[in-house]
């Protein structure tokens, strides 16, 4: 199984920004670093260091950050086939739709049978 790459970017939604602005000014920087640490390095903060409003807001945005991180990690494992531990096997390569329909019998196909 492939290793998870270091994450170099993440999505920061406008609602995160709007929520941070509602926090006390002395808590805003700590909260922003908590978002960054979780999104990039998967390090969770101690929620008890936030105010009551900060804890509420954290519990609202944390699922978004975690879901985005999970998508990134699955992409590192091979994207669409990440649940299988990497790239698609030989059986899965090629046109999957063509495999669903059996080839016509050459004896009954006038194009291939003169």
WOUR-V127838 format. One record per residue. N is the residue number from 1. SS is DSSP state (A for helix, B for strand, O for the rest). PSI is psi in whole degrees, -180 to 180 (none if undefined). OMEGA is omega in whole degrees, 0 to 359 (NA if undefined). Layout:
N;SS;PSI;OMEGA + N;SS;PSI;OMEGA
This chain:
1;O;140;184 + 2;O;156;179 + 3;O;154;175 + 4;O;128;179 + 5;O;160;175 + 6;O;132;181 + 7;O;131;184 + 8;O;-7;182 + 9;O;161;175 + 10;O;164;180 + 11;O;127;176 + 12;O;110;186 + 13;O;153;178 + 14;A;-35;179 + 15;A;-31;175 + 16;A;-47;181 + 17;A;-46;180 + 18;A;-39;179 + 19;A;-42;180 + 20;A;-37;179 + 21;A;-24;180 + 22;A;-15;181 + 23;O;156;174 + 24;O;143;185 + 25;A;-36;181 + 26;A;-10;180 + 27;A;-17;187 + 28;A;-47;182 + 29;A;-43;178 + 30;A;-41;181 + 31;A;-43;178 + 32;A;-41;178 + 33;A;-33;177 + 34;A;-42;178 + 35;A;-47;181 + 36;A;-46;182 + 37;A;-41;179 + 38;A;-45;184 + 39;A;-43;185 + 40;A;-39;188 + 41;A;4;179 + 42;O;36;177 + 43;O;121;181 + 44;O;143;178 + 45;O;168;171 + 46;O;107;183 + 47;A;-25;182 + 48;A;-14;178 + 49;A;-13;179 + 50;O;156;172 + 51;O;173;179 + 52;A;-43;179 + 53;A;-40;178 + 54;A;-41;179 + 55;A;-41;178 + 56;A;-49;181 + 57;A;-41;179 + 58;A;-44;181 + 59;A;-21;178 + 60;A;-36;184 + 61;A;-21;182 + 62;A;-43;179 + 63;A;-35;178 + 64;A;-44;181 + 65;A;-44;181 + 66;A;-42;179 + 67;A;-42;178 + 68;A;-39;180 + 69;A;-40;179 + 70;A;-41;177 + 71;A;-42;179 + 72;A;-47;181 + 73;A;-40;178 + 74;A;-36;177 + 75;A;-35;178 + 76;A;-22;181 + 77;O;-1;179 + 78;O;18;174 + 79;A;-121;185 + 80;A;-34;183 + 81;A;20;183 + 82;A;-33;180 + 83;A;-15;180 + 84;A;1;177 + 85;O;24;176 + 86;O;-155;184 + 87;O;160;181 + 88;O;148;178 + 89;O;173;178 + 90;A;-36;181 + 91;A;-31;185 + 92;A;-12;181 + 93;O;157;176 + 94;O;-167;184 + 95;O;104;181 + 96;A;-34;181 + 97;A;-36;180 + 98;A;-30;180 + 99;A;-23;182 + 100;A;-24;183 + 101;O;117;180 + 102;O;149;178 + 103;O;149;180 + 104;O;153;179 + 105;O;123;182 + 106;O;-25;181 + 107;O;-27;182 + 108;O;-1;180 + 109;O;112;184 + 110;O;-22;181 + 111;O;-30;183 + 112;O;-11;182 + 113;O;108;183 + 114;O;none;NA
